[in-house]
Amino acid sequence: MTPAFSSWQAFLAMGGYAFYVWLAVVATLLSLVLLVAQTLVARRQMLRAIRRQQARAERRRQGVSRPTATIPPEKHP
C-alpha cells in the first residue's frame, strides 16, 4: 500500500486544489460547530421555559400568586 501524498506539503497542497478543498473543509466544520452550538442554546432555553412553566403550575396548585410590583400612590403637597 502506498500513501496518496509523498509529503505533508503535498497533502496540504491537495494537488493544486488546496484553496477549494480546505475552504470546503472549513465551511463544513464551521457549519457543524454552529449547529451544535445552536442546539445547545435551544436546549438550554427549552429547559429554562419548562422549569418556569412547572414552577408556575406548582404555585397555582398551592394557591400562591407571584408577587407583582405595585406603584405607590403619589403624594400631593
C-alpha positions in Angstrom: 0.0 0.0 0.0 1.4 3.4 -1.0 0.5 6.7 0.6 -1.6 9.1 -1.5 0.7 12.0 -0.8 4.5 12.0 -0.7 4.9 14.7 2.0 2.9 16.9 4.2 3.4 19.8 1.8 1.9 17.7 -1.0 -1.0 16.8 1.3 -1.6 20.5 2.2 -1.4 21.5 -1.5 -4.0 18.9 -2.4 -2.7 18.5 -6.0 -3.2 22.2 -6.7 -6.8 22.4 -5.4 -5.9 23.3 -1.8 -7.9 26.5 -1.7 -11.2 24.8 -2.7 -10.6 21.7 -0.6 -9.6 23.5 2.6 -12.4 26.0 2.1 -14.9 23.2 1.9 -13.4 21.6 5.0 -13.6 24.8 6.9 -17.2 25.5 5.8 -18.3 22.0 6.8 -16.6 22.2 10.2 -17.9 25.7 10.9 -21.5 24.7 10.0 -21.3 21.6 12.2 -19.9 23.7 15.1 -22.7 26.3 14.7 -25.3 23.6 14.5 -24.1 22.0 17.8 -23.9 25.4 19.5 -27.4 26.4 18.3 -28.8 23.0 19.5 -27.2 23.5 22.9 -28.6 27.1 23.3 -32.1 25.9 22.2 -32.0 23.1 24.7 -31.0 25.4 27.5 -33.8 27.8 26.6 -36.3 25.0 26.4 -35.3 23.5 29.7 -35.5 27.0 31.3 -39.0 27.5 29.9 -40.1 24.1 31.2 -38.8 24.9 34.7 -40.7 28.3 34.6 -43.9 26.5 33.5 -43.5 23.9 36.2 -42.9 26.5 38.9 -45.9 28.4 37.7 -48.1 25.3 37.8 -46.8 24.5 41.3 -47.6 28.0 42.5 -51.1 27.7 41.0 -51.5 24.3 42.6 -50.5 25.8 46.0 -52.6 28.9 45.5 -49.7 31.2 45.8 -49.6 34.1 43.3 -46.3 35.6 42.2 -45.7 39.0 43.8 -46.3 41.8 41.5 -44.8 45.3 41.6 -47.1 47.9 43.0 -46.9 51.5 42.2 -47.0 53.6 45.4 -49.7 56.3 45.5 -48.5 59.8 44.5 -48.1 62.3 47.3 -49.6 65.6 46.6 -48.3 68.7 48.5 
